[in-house]
Amino acid sequence: MKLSAILLVSLLSGGDALENEGGLRKTIVEDKHEDSAHLDLELTIGGERQLFPLMPGTRCPTGHTCQTRTPTTAGTGQSPMINAIKRNIGTDLSMSLDWVDMNSQLETVVMSDKFCTRRNAMAKAAGLAAGLSMAAVSQPAFAAATTEVQMGADSGLLVFVPAKVTVCKGDTVKWINNKAGPHNVVFDEDNIPSGVDQEKISMDDQLGEPGDSFSMKFDTAGTYGYYCEPHRGAGMQATMIVQ
């Protein structure tokens, strides 16, 4: 795995662990630094001292040295990761990248406390590191994901699994008929965000065969309540939150 990919994954995971080029895994444990500090971890890679930002609130790993960092607004300062990434990708690609845009995305990953904001910024930063243009990585569907929900538990219980999911705007939810069908997905018109067409996002038919599925993309933030019409009386209902 390239160093740039390791660093991007480490940031998205919240800094719970770091992995060096030799594959050694260093687990973060409590140290003398305050929980609220923004720290840069010092590592020696290839005989060269480098700094890498930890997620806000992450303490310095035992046995390592960290420096306190003053948070910067995206675009006004350069993340320590930028020089590290430049050194670990091809020269031609390095010359073609928009480092200002990449730095902005990395600062968003470090500073934001919202999962969807961090996830989208991480996807953009990874796309920019791969040589894609800012226009390409800014497309609404670029960072979108698909979340799967089973209809009917493996044990045969009449439930959605999981019964509550949280997704980001632009994501797709895929409901898969698992057990005890037929099932469908009908949204409660009194428990969806204002302006959302209940009929448009609900199923017209029912899924009778195991493996059959129904997918829907959601672009409006809010809480959505839904149920399986044939088994509503048995309590087969669930909640989806779009952030």
N, C-alpha and C positions, 0 to 999 in steps of 0.2 A: 504494500500500500504506500503510495506517495505521501510525503510529509504534509503536503497541502490538504489532502483528503483527510488525514488523521486529525489535523487541527480543526477542520470544519466540523467533523463528527464530534470532536471533544467539546466544541463550543455549544453545539445544539443539545448535547446530552447534559448540559449544565455543569460541566467540569468535574463530574463525579470521578473521572479517571483520565489519565494521560498515558499515551503510548509512545515510546521513542522509536527511532529507526530500527533498533535491534529487536523490537517486539516486546520489550519489557513493559509491564503494566505497573504504574505507580498509583496506589489508591489514595484519594484525598482523605486526610484525617485532621482533627482539630489541632491548631497551633496557636501561637500567641497573638495573631492578628484578630482584629475585631470583625464581627459578622458583616458589618456594613461596609467594610473596606473594599475598594476596587483594586485588585492586585494583578501584577504582571509576574509570571513565573520565569525565573532565570534557568536556562538550560544550555549546556555546551553541546553543540551538534557539529560534527566534522571539525572539531577543534576551535569552533567559533562560538562566542557567547551570544545568545539570542534571548529575546523577551517575548513571552506569549501571554495574552490576557486571559484571566480566569473570569468566570461568570460572577456578577455582583453577589457578595455574600459568601463566596467560596473561600475557605481558609487555605493557607499555604500548606502544601504537603510537608510532612515531617521529613527532615533531612535535606530540604531544599531551601533556596533563598528566593524571596519574593520582594518586589518593590511596590510601594503604594502608588497608585496611578490616579491622577485627577481626571474624572470623566470628561470627554469632549463631546460637543454636539456633532452629529453626523456631518462629515464634509469639512469640518474646521480643523481637524488634526488627523495624523496618519496612524492607523493601527499598527502595532508592532508586528502583526502578522503579514503586512504587505511585503516588507523586505524579505521575509522568510519564504513567502510564496514565489516571489520573483526569482529567488535563488534556486528554487526547486522545480521550475518548469522550463521548457525549451526557450532559447533566446528569441526565436522568431515569434513564438506565441506571446512571450513577455512584452515584446515591442508593440504587439497589436492590441493589447488589452487596454481598456479604459480603467486605470487604477483609481481615479477619483470616484467613479461609480462603485467599484468593488469596495473601496474603503468605506463608503457610505453604508453599504449593505452590512459589512462586518461590524461597524459601530452600532447599527440597529440591533444586530444579534446580541451584542454585549449589553446594551443599555435597556432594551425593552423588557418589560415584565409580562408581556402578553404572548401566549403561546403562538397564536396565529401570525402575529407580526414577526416573531423570531423565525418561525418556520418559513414564511415567505421570503424573508431576507436571506436566510440560509440557502434556500433554493436558488435565489438570484445570484448570490455570491458564488455558488458552485457552478452555475451556468456561465458567469463571467470568467471564472477561472478556466473553464473549458473552451473559452474563446468566442462565446456567443455575444451578440450585441445587446446593449441595454434595451433596445426596442423589443428584441425577441424575448428576453427574460421578464419583461414587464407585461407581457400578455396575461390576461386574467387566468387562463387555464394552465400557465406554466408551472405554478407551484401547487396546483390542485391535487387532491388525493381522493381515493375511494375507500369508504368504510363499509364493512360487511356486517349485516345483522341476520342472524338465523331466525327462522320462523318455526317455532317448536323446538324444545330442548331435546338433547340426545336421549334423555330418559322418557320422552313422550309427553312431558308437561306442556300445557298450552300457554306458552310464554314466548316473548321475544328475547333473544339472547345476543347482546346485552339489552337490558330493559331501559338503559339510558346511555346515549352517546352524545359526544360533543364534537362538532366538526367546524371547519372554517368556511366562510363565504366562498362560493365557487366550487366546493367539494361535492362529490356524489355519494349518495348512500345506496347500497345494493342490498336488497332483502332477498334471502335465499330460502326456499321451501326446504325444511329439514325433516321434520317429523309431524305426524298427526294432522296432515292437511285434509281438506284444502284450506288455504289461508289467503288473506289479502291485506292491504294496507290502506286504511281510510283515516284521513286526518279529521280531527275534531274542529269544526268551523268556529267554535267558541274558544279554542285554545291554540290559535296560530297567530302570527304577527299580522297586524293591520295591513290590508292591501294585498295579501296573498290569496290567490284563487284556490279555494279548498278542492274543488272538483278537478282542477288541472294537476294538482300534485298527488291526488288519490288514485288508486287503481280502479279500473272499470270491471275487470274480471277477477277470477280467483286462480291461485296456483295449486294444481292438483298433484303434480308429479314431483318427487324429491329431486332437488337440483334446479328446478325452475326458479327464475329470479325476476325481480322488478327493480329498476334503477331510476333514480331521480336526482337531478342536480339542484342545489339550493343556493340562492343568491341573496336572500333577505335574512338579516340577523334576527334572532329572537328565539323563543321557546315554542316548540311544536309538540302537541299531544296527538297520538294516533292509536288506532286499535285494529284488531282483526275482526271484521264484521261477523263471520260465522261463530266466533268464539269470544265475543265481547262479554257475554254473560258469564263466561268462565274466568273473566279477569285478564284476558290477553290484550294488554295495552302497554304503551311505552312512551318515552319522552325523548325528544331530540333537541339539542341546543345548537344553534348556528351562531358562531361568533364573528 
